[in-house]
């Protein structure tokens, strides 16, 4: 599992044409209908943004297999620049599945 695949645990970039995280079609209007905030274009104060520009994401990352307490690190990663008609969705929490631990251990 590479760094960007694991980084999607805490932040995920979605495109209106499809999802980088699961294949479902997700649009800004569907996100807003759930009560979520939509940040567009990585600009300081875009139409849907209520805060400053988002450029970094915190992620749990591992680069080698082994004991999770030894190989998993909390890192700040730069987010890619969003393309036109893209949305950045901030995840506030994500569950850890037992199979995630097996992947980290290399099993």
C-alpha beads as a LAMMPS data file, in Angstrom:
LAMMPS data file: protein, C-alpha beads

107 atoms
106 bonds

1 atom types
1 bond types

-500.0 500.0 xlo xhi
-500.0 500.0 ylo yhi
-500.0 500.0 zlo zhi

Masses

1 110.0

Atoms # bond

1 1 1 0.000 0.000 0.000
2 1 1 1.577 3.313 -1.026
3 1 1 1.618 6.617 0.864
4 1 1 -1.200 8.294 -1.100
5 1 1 -3.507 5.293 -0.774
6 1 1 -3.093 5.334 3.001
7 1 1 -3.350 9.138 3.126
8 1 1 -6.898 8.813 1.784
9 1 1 -7.875 7.472 5.221
10 1 1 -7.973 11.028 6.548
11 1 1 -8.490 13.099 3.412
12 1 1 -9.940 12.252 0.057
13 1 1 -10.143 14.217 -3.163
14 1 1 -13.364 13.709 -5.081
15 1 1 -14.108 14.627 -8.677
16 1 1 -17.635 15.362 -9.971
17 1 1 -17.108 12.685 -12.655
18 1 1 -16.475 10.009 -10.042
19 1 1 -14.799 9.350 -6.767
20 1 1 -11.147 8.656 -6.176
21 1 1 -12.264 6.798 -3.064
22 1 1 -14.912 4.375 -4.167
23 1 1 -16.422 4.990 -7.569
24 1 1 -19.681 6.664 -6.495
25 1 1 -20.707 9.849 -8.270
26 1 1 -20.448 12.627 -5.690
27 1 1 -21.341 16.220 -6.539
28 1 1 -21.032 19.428 -4.544
29 1 1 -24.825 19.643 -4.208
30 1 1 -24.952 16.102 -2.746
31 1 1 -22.201 17.006 -0.285
32 1 1 -24.012 20.218 0.752
33 1 1 -27.299 18.323 1.168
34 1 1 -25.597 16.256 3.878
35 1 1 -24.670 19.435 5.764
36 1 1 -20.984 19.308 4.823
37 1 1 -18.800 22.267 3.864
38 1 1 -17.434 22.270 0.332
39 1 1 -14.024 23.833 -0.333
40 1 1 -13.306 24.553 -4.000
41 1 1 -10.240 25.493 -5.951
42 1 1 -7.785 25.834 -3.044
43 1 1 -8.377 29.589 -3.026
44 1 1 -8.258 31.746 0.068
45 1 1 -12.007 32.382 0.276
46 1 1 -13.980 30.690 -2.473
47 1 1 -17.782 30.614 -2.675
48 1 1 -18.222 27.633 -0.334
49 1 1 -15.158 28.137 1.856
50 1 1 -15.448 29.769 5.266
51 1 1 -11.780 29.568 6.162
52 1 1 -8.293 30.025 4.803
53 1 1 -6.721 28.090 1.947
54 1 1 -6.280 24.356 2.583
55 1 1 -2.874 23.107 1.409
56 1 1 -1.911 20.329 3.830
57 1 1 -3.481 17.158 5.217
58 1 1 -2.631 15.034 8.236
59 1 1 -2.351 11.324 7.485
60 1 1 -1.252 8.071 9.076
61 1 1 1.526 6.786 6.808
62 1 1 3.660 3.659 6.641
63 1 1 6.415 2.910 4.140
64 1 1 7.451 -0.565 5.293
65 1 1 5.539 -3.514 6.714
66 1 1 5.859 -4.389 10.394
67 1 1 4.409 -3.773 13.841
68 1 1 1.947 -0.849 13.469
69 1 1 3.268 0.867 16.609
70 1 1 6.731 0.886 15.009
71 1 1 6.048 1.694 11.331
72 1 1 2.948 3.959 11.275
73 1 1 3.690 7.673 11.595
74 1 1 1.460 10.742 11.697
75 1 1 2.611 13.092 8.919
76 1 1 1.516 16.300 7.270
77 1 1 1.261 15.891 3.484
78 1 1 0.865 18.566 0.794
79 1 1 -2.415 18.287 -1.067
80 1 1 -2.342 18.361 -4.864
81 1 1 -3.711 21.456 -6.601
82 1 1 -7.352 20.872 -7.491
83 1 1 -8.379 20.757 -11.123
84 1 1 -11.405 22.625 -12.470
85 1 1 -14.712 21.215 -11.231
86 1 1 -13.024 19.247 -8.421
87 1 1 -13.864 19.294 -4.732
88 1 1 -11.793 18.628 -1.628
89 1 1 -13.702 16.825 1.123
90 1 1 -12.385 16.996 4.667
91 1 1 -12.864 13.826 6.711
92 1 1 -13.089 14.427 10.436
93 1 1 -12.829 10.769 11.430
94 1 1 -12.219 7.392 9.815
95 1 1 -12.558 3.925 11.349
96 1 1 -9.685 1.448 11.482
97 1 1 -10.648 -1.967 10.168
98 1 1 -8.776 -5.080 11.408
99 1 1 -7.803 -5.732 7.778
100 1 1 -5.967 -2.360 7.796
101 1 1 -3.725 -3.714 10.566
102 1 1 -3.095 -6.888 8.538
103 1 1 -2.046 -4.770 5.523
104 1 1 0.401 -2.787 7.668
105 1 1 1.844 -6.017 9.081
106 1 1 2.229 -7.413 5.553
107 1 1 -0.166 -10.333 6.081

Bonds

1 1 1 2
2 1 2 3
3 1 3 4
4 1 4 5
5 1 5 6
6 1 6 7
7 1 7 8
8 1 8 9
9 1 9 10
10 1 10 11
11 1 11 12
12 1 12 13
13 1 13 14
14 1 14 15
15 1 15 16
16 1 16 17
17 1 17 18
18 1 18 19
19 1 19 20
20 1 20 21
21 1 21 22
22 1 22 23
23 1 23 24
24 1 24 25
25 1 25 26
26 1 26 27
27 1 27 28
28 1 28 29
29 1 29 30
30 1 30 31
31 1 31 32
32 1 32 33
33 1 33 34
34 1 34 35
35 1 35 36
36 1 36 37
37 1 37 38
38 1 38 39
39 1 39 40
40 1 40 41
41 1 41 42
42 1 42 43
43 1 43 44
44 1 44 45
45 1 45 46
46 1 46 47
47 1 47 48
48 1 48 49
49 1 49 50
50 1 50 51
51 1 51 52
52 1 52 53
53 1 53 54
54 1 54 55
55 1 55 56
56 1 56 57
57 1 57 58
58 1 58 59
59 1 59 60
60 1 60 61
61 1 61 62
62 1 62 63
63 1 63 64
64 1 64 65
65 1 65 66
66 1 66 67
67 1 67 68
68 1 68 69
69 1 69 70
70 1 70 71
71 1 71 72
72 1 72 73
73 1 73 74
74 1 74 75
75 1 75 76
76 1 76 77
77 1 77 78
78 1 78 79
79 1 79 80
80 1 80 81
81 1 81 82
82 1 82 83
83 1 83 84
84 1 84 85
85 1 85 86
86 1 86 87
87 1 87 88
88 1 88 89
89 1 89 90
90 1 90 91
91 1 91 92
92 1 92 93
93 1 93 94
94 1 94 95
95 1 95 96
96 1 96 97
97 1 97 98
98 1 98 99
99 1 99 100
100 1 100 101
101 1 101 102
102 1 102 103
103 1 103 104
104 1 104 105
105 1 105 106
106 1 106 107
